[in-house]
């Protein structure tokens, strides 16, 4: 017989004997109600002791992130309302990965301050505070000469389209595995480079992507599956970015490709990893033919390299 049954039976027998000895004229319905109360209380205590509240589990990768890295926070929690993750007073949503696992992707940039960060994970009506150390990272500087006047300043149409694109957070996840290299040209400028423009240091600026020195007209492919959410052309006012394509990979992860000589897709198209979407060019503000690939997570530019080398599930 189960322990819980033995305990409840003994308690009921003892309560019956106690009532019969001390309250011989107690109405039978009162005795039954007291027996039931004893029985229910016993069962409740047993369930409480045998099923203590289980705290949800949290996994953070990478374990030692550096400036520019994307931080993955996976929460193992009971089904129900999706957990949330808060970092630096901003709350990020989590997305369901299946099997009661939820993930938030947190961006960091070269403009952040290195040091200890506190992640607050909210799930199942509880909060866990997790300290992580964001390592510093050295970024090189580069000098760019744009000629007299500094070139065009861009248009409201261009900036509005770019801002709307960067704000996208689609619940579905379209990518699968590590991202592909979008062009076979050599890397000419890495992520995070700081710049002097016409001899003047650009405050609050960092190179928001990776540049590939591909030949004019060489193929540009989608690094991962997604929906074409942005197409911008010089003829429509994209003075700075040049001919531009933006891909929504889902869950706040976005790719943007600048300075194209040709665009082979239209907004609303769904593309697969490796599919050609355009060709390298030098449109917009560019000193020569190259592809600029920027990767954004929740609106901020992150280093694409970890997404290519290891990827995020």
N, C-alpha and C positions, 0 to 999 in steps of 0.2 A: 504494500500500500504506500502511496506517496506520502512524504513527510507532512505536506500541507494538510492532507486528509487526517492523519493521525493527530496533528496539533488541534485541528478544528473539532474533531470528535471528542478529544479529552476536555477541551474547554467547554463544550456543550454539556458533557456529563457532569462536570464539576458545577456548572451553573445550575443544572437541574437539582443536584443534591443540595446545594446551598439554599435554593428557594424552598425546597420541600422541608428542610429542617428549620429555616428561619421565618418563612412566610407561608405556613400551611394553608391559609385561607385566601392566598393571592388568586385572583381570577385566572383561569387557564389562558385567556387571550393575552394577559399581561406577561405570563411566563413565556409564551411563544414569541412575543415581540422582543423580550430581552434575549432569549436564545438566538433569535435572528440577528439582533444587533451584535452580540458576541461573535457569532459566526462571520458576519460581514466584516467586522473590524479585524478579525484574525486573518481573513483572506486578503484584505487590503494591506495589512502589515507585511504579510509574506510576499505579496507582489512588489511592494516598495523595496524590500530587502533584496529580492532576487532579480529586480530589474532597475538598478540605479541609473540615473540619467547619464546618458553617454554624450560627452562633449564631441562636437563635430571636429573633423580632421582637416588640417590645412597643409598644403605643400607649396613651397615657393621655389621657383627656378628663374634665373640661375641663383645659386646660393650666395654668390658674391658678385652682384651686378656692378657695372661701371657706368659712368655718365654716357647716355645715349642708348643704353640697353633697354629692351622691353622686358618687364617683369611679369612672369606668369604666376598667377595665384589660383590654385585648384582647391576647391572646398568639397569635401565629402560630407554631405548632410542629408537629412531625411527629406523626403519629397514634400513639397509645399512651396511657399514663396521663395523665389530665388534669393540667395545670399547677396550681400553687397560688400564692397571693399572700399575703405576710405584711406587715402594717402594725401598728406599735406592739405587737409581740409577739403579735398575734392572726393566725391563718392562715385565709384565706378560700378556699373552693372556687371553681373555675372551671366554667363550663357550656359545652357544645359548641354553637357557632353554625354549624357546617358548614364545609367547605373548610379543615379543619385550623386553625380559629380558635376560641379559647376566651375566655370573658369572666368576670371577677369584678367584682362591684359592692361598693364599699367605702363605708360610711356615715361622715359626719362630723357633729358636733353643736355647738351653741353652748357646750357644756361642755368641748370640746377646747381645747388650747392651740395658738394659731397659731404658725407657724414652719416650719422645714424638716422634712419627713417623709422617711423612707427606705422605699421599697417593695422588698421582696425577692421576685423572681419565680423560681420553681423549675420548670424544664421540661427534658426531654431529659437528665436527669442533671446539669444545670448550674444555676447561680444567677446572676442579674443583680440588682444593686443600683441602684435609680433614685431620685435625690433629687427631691422635688417640694416646692414652697412652698405651704403652706396659709395663705391670707390671713385676717387678722382681719376682723371685721364688727361693726358697731354694732347692738345690739338695743334697742328702746325698753322702758320699764317701764310697768306698768299697776297700778292699785290696785283691788282687788275687795273688796267688803264682803259677807260671808255672813251677817251677823246674829249675835245672841248664840249662843255655843256653837260657831259655825263650821259647822254642818250635820252630816250623817251622815258617818261615817268609812269606809263601805264594808264589804263582807262578804268572808269568805274565799272563798266560792263565786265571787264576782265577780272577785277578783284572780287566782284560780287559772285561771279561764277565759281571762282576758285574757293572762296569762303564757304559757299553752299556745299561744294563737293567735300571739303575737309570736315564738315559737320555731320556727314552721313554715318549712321550706326545702324546697319541692317542686322536683324537677329540671326539670319541664316549664316552658316559658315560654308564658303564655297571652295576654299583652298584645301589641299591635301598634301601633307609632307613639306619638305624644304622647298623654297622658291628657286626658280631657275635664273640663270644669268640672262638679262634681257638683250644683251648685245655682246658680240665676241671681241670688240675692240678692247685695247688695254685701258686699265683704269688710269685716268688722268688727274682726277681730284677725288679724294676720299671724303667720307662723311665727317662733318664737324669742323672743317677748316674755317678759320677766321680770316677776314679779308680787309685789305686796304683798297679802297676805290679812289683812283686818281690821287693817291697819297694820303687819303683821310681814312682813319680807322673806323670801321662800321660797328658801332656799339649795338649790343643785343642782336648781333648777326652771327650765324654759323651756316656753313654749307649744308643745306637740307637735302642731302642725297649723295649719290655716287655718280661721277661722270665717266663715261666710256668714250674713248677717242676712236670711235668707229668711222669708217670711210663714209663719205656722202652717199646716201642711198642704200647703205647696208641695212639688213633686216633688223627690226625691233620686234621682239616676241613678248607675249604675256608671260610674266614669271610664275603666275599661278592663275587658276580659274577665277572667273568673276564676271560681273556685269559692267559694261561700258557705261559709266555714269557721267562722263564729261568729255566733250569734244569742243575744242576751241581753236579758232583759226586766226591768223594774222589779219585776214580780210575782214574779220568781225570785231577787231579791236584788241586782240591778244598781242600787244606791242612788246611786253617784257618776256613772257613765257614762250612766245612763238607758237607754232602749231602744237597743240597739246592734246593728250589723251589721259583720261583718268579711269582707273578700274576699281570698282568696289568689290573687295574680296570677302566682305561680310564681317560682322561683329566689330565694326569700327576700324578695320584694317584696309588701307587704301594705297594704291600705287598711282603715281603721276609721272608722265613722260613728256619732256619739254624739247623744244627746238627742232621738231620733226620737219623733214622735207615733204613727207607724204603721210596721209592718214587713210587707213584701209578699213576702218570700222565706223559705225554710227552709234549714237546714244541709244541704249536699250539692248544692244547686241550682247549675247552671252558668249564669252570666249573661254577656251581651254588652255591649260598650261602648255607653252610652246607654240601656240598659234601666232602667226605674224599679224601685227596690228598696224604697222607703219614702217617708216624708214628714217634713218639718221639724217639730220640736216643741221642748219645753222640759223634758223629763223629766230626772231626775237633778239634779246640781248645775248649775243654769243660771239666769241672771238674766233670761232672756226667750227667746222663740223664736229659734233659730239652729241651723245645722248645723256641727258640728265634724268636719272631715275630717283624719285623721292618716295619713301615709304612712310606712311602716317598711321599712327595708332591713337584713336580717340582725339584726333585733331592736332597732334604734335608729331613732328618729324623725328623718327628714330633711325638708328643705324640699321641698314638693310642686311649687313654682312651676317649677323647671327641667324637671320631668317633664311639665308642661303646655305649656311654651313650645317646647322643643326635643325632649324625649323621649329615650329610650335604645332603640337598635335591639333 
